[in-house]
Amino acid sequence: PRPEFIGIAEKGGNIDVLVQALSGVLNSRSLDLLLVVFSNFAVASSFLGVTLGLFDYLADLFGFDDSAVGRLKTALLTFAPPVVGGLLFPNGFLYAIGYAGLAATIWAAIVPALLARASRKRFGSPKFRVWGGKPMIALILVFGVGNALVHILSSFNLLPVYQ
């Protein structure tokens, strides 16, 4: 029910509050269990998916090698901030996943579009071309920058919020 979303938003929008609100409406133990299992897997898979990409990105960014020490450095840089943030700010998962998403926007949208544009300028037109050409690169850049901008503005409470 829509009025429940106000209470969810006031409590930080965390998944446990959403699950509790839906559990009160469902009136079914099996659906309750399914909802809890689904939400836990959703959180775990989003955390794992983002951190796997972030792990490789940080290893490349800081030039860590593929040795045990290099991978340990990368793992600490990838996983320590969310763990510390989770311990210091128990309701901070949304903030942590938001900033991980900001990094993902940079490495999955903005950087590839800039690389494609630079490659086309430097090496000319290859025999194989991806559909969309320069307009598609521009669209991806606008999407990436827009996504990053919305996250940053939201972080500073400069965007309207549902209440």
C-alpha positions as CSV (number, residue, x, y, z in Angstrom):
1,P,0.0,0.0,0.0
2,R,1.2,3.4,-1.0
3,P,0.9,5.1,2.4
4,E,3.4,2.6,3.8
5,F,6.1,4.1,1.6
6,I,6.2,7.2,3.7
7,G,7.2,5.3,6.8
8,I,9.8,3.3,4.7
9,A,11.3,6.5,3.3
10,E,11.4,8.1,6.8
11,K,13.3,5.1,8.2
12,G,16.0,5.4,5.5
13,G,14.5,3.2,2.8
14,N,16.4,0.1,3.9
15,I,15.2,-3.3,2.8
16,D,14.3,-4.6,6.2
17,V,11.7,-1.9,6.7
18,L,10.3,-2.6,3.2
19,V,10.1,-6.4,4.0
20,Q,8.4,-5.6,7.4
21,A,5.8,-3.4,5.7
22,L,5.0,-6.0,3.0
23,S,4.9,-8.8,5.6
24,G,2.2,-7.1,7.5
25,V,0.1,-6.9,4.3
26,L,0.7,-10.5,2.9
27,N,-0.7,-12.5,5.8
28,S,1.1,-15.7,4.6
29,R,4.0,-17.4,6.3
30,S,5.3,-18.9,3.0
31,L,5.1,-15.6,1.2
32,D,6.8,-14.0,4.1
33,L,9.7,-16.5,4.0
34,L,9.9,-16.1,0.2
35,L,10.1,-12.3,0.5
36,V,12.8,-12.5,3.2
37,V,14.9,-15.0,1.1
38,F,14.4,-12.9,-2.1
39,S,15.4,-9.7,-0.4
40,N,18.5,-11.2,1.2
41,F,19.6,-12.6,-2.2
42,A,18.8,-9.3,-3.9
43,V,21.1,-7.4,-1.4
44,A,23.8,-10.0,-1.6
45,S,23.8,-10.2,-5.4
46,S,23.9,-6.5,-5.8
47,F,26.7,-6.2,-3.3
48,L,28.7,-9.0,-4.9
49,G,28.0,-7.8,-8.5
50,V,29.1,-4.2,-7.8
51,T,32.2,-5.2,-5.8
52,L,33.4,-7.7,-8.4
53,G,33.4,-5.0,-11.0
54,L,34.9,-2.5,-8.5
55,F,37.6,-5.0,-7.5
56,D,38.9,-5.2,-11.1
57,Y,38.5,-1.4,-11.6
58,L,40.5,-0.6,-8.5
59,A,43.2,-3.1,-9.3
60,D,43.7,-1.5,-12.7
61,L,43.4,2.1,-11.4
62,F,46.0,1.6,-8.7
63,G,48.2,-0.8,-10.7
64,F,48.0,-3.7,-8.3
65,D,49.4,-6.9,-9.7
66,D,47.8,-10.3,-9.8
67,S,49.9,-11.7,-6.9
68,A,48.5,-12.6,-3.5
69,V,49.7,-9.3,-2.1
70,G,48.2,-7.3,-4.9
71,R,44.9,-9.0,-4.7
72,L,44.9,-8.5,-0.9
73,K,45.5,-4.8,-1.4
74,T,42.7,-4.7,-3.9
75,A,40.4,-6.7,-1.7
76,L,41.0,-4.4,1.3
77,L,40.4,-1.3,-0.9
78,T,37.2,-2.8,-2.3
79,F,35.6,-4.4,0.8
80,A,37.0,-2.4,3.8
81,P,35.1,0.8,3.2
82,P,31.6,-0.9,2.9
83,V,32.4,-3.1,6.0
84,V,33.5,-0.1,8.1
85,G,30.6,2.0,6.8
86,G,28.2,-0.8,7.6
87,L,29.6,-1.1,11.1
88,L,29.6,2.6,11.8
89,F,26.4,3.4,10.0
90,P,24.0,0.4,10.3
91,N,21.5,2.0,8.0
92,G,24.1,3.1,5.5
93,F,23.7,0.3,3.0
94,L,21.9,2.6,0.6
95,Y,24.6,5.2,0.7
96,A,27.3,2.6,0.2
97,I,25.6,0.9,-2.7
98,G,24.9,4.4,-4.2
99,Y,28.5,5.3,-4.2
100,A,29.5,1.9,-5.6
101,G,26.9,2.6,-8.3
102,L,28.5,6.0,-9.0
103,A,31.8,4.3,-9.6
104,A,30.1,1.7,-11.8
105,T,28.6,4.6,-13.8
106,I,32.0,5.9,-14.4
107,W,33.7,2.6,-15.4
108,A,30.7,1.1,-17.2
109,A,29.3,4.1,-19.1
110,I,31.4,7.1,-19.1
111,V,34.9,5.6,-19.6
112,P,33.9,3.1,-22.4
113,A,32.1,5.9,-24.3
114,L,35.1,8.2,-24.0
115,L,37.4,5.3,-25.1
116,A,35.3,4.5,-28.1
117,R,35.3,8.2,-29.1
118,A,39.0,8.5,-28.6
119,S,39.7,5.3,-30.5
120,R,37.6,6.4,-33.5
121,K,39.4,9.8,-33.6
122,R,42.8,8.2,-33.4
123,F,42.4,5.1,-35.6
124,G,39.7,6.2,-38.0
125,S,36.7,4.1,-39.0
126,P,37.2,0.3,-38.5
127,K,35.6,-2.3,-40.8
128,F,33.4,-3.4,-37.9
129,R,31.1,-0.7,-36.6
130,V,28.7,-0.8,-33.7
131,W,25.2,0.4,-34.4
132,G,24.6,4.0,-33.4
133,G,27.8,5.8,-34.3
134,K,28.6,9.1,-32.7
135,P,25.0,9.8,-31.6
136,M,25.1,6.5,-29.6
137,I,28.4,7.5,-27.9
138,A,26.9,10.9,-27.1
139,L,23.7,9.3,-25.7
140,I,25.8,7.0,-23.5
141,L,27.8,9.9,-22.2
142,V,24.7,11.9,-21.5
143,F,23.2,9.0,-19.6
144,G,26.4,8.3,-17.6
145,V,26.9,12.0,-16.7
146,G,23.2,12.4,-15.9
147,N,23.2,9.3,-13.7
148,A,26.3,10.6,-11.8
149,L,24.8,14.1,-11.5
150,V,21.5,12.8,-10.1
151,H,23.4,10.7,-7.5
152,I,25.6,13.7,-6.5
153,L,22.6,16.1,-6.3
154,S,20.7,13.5,-4.3
155,S,23.6,13.1,-1.9
156,F,23.4,16.8,-1.1
157,N,19.6,16.8,-0.8
158,L,19.2,19.0,-3.8
159,L,16.5,16.9,-5.5
160,P,12.9,16.5,-4.5
161,V,12.1,13.4,-2.3
162,Y,8.8,11.5,-2.1
163,Q,7.2,12.2,1.3
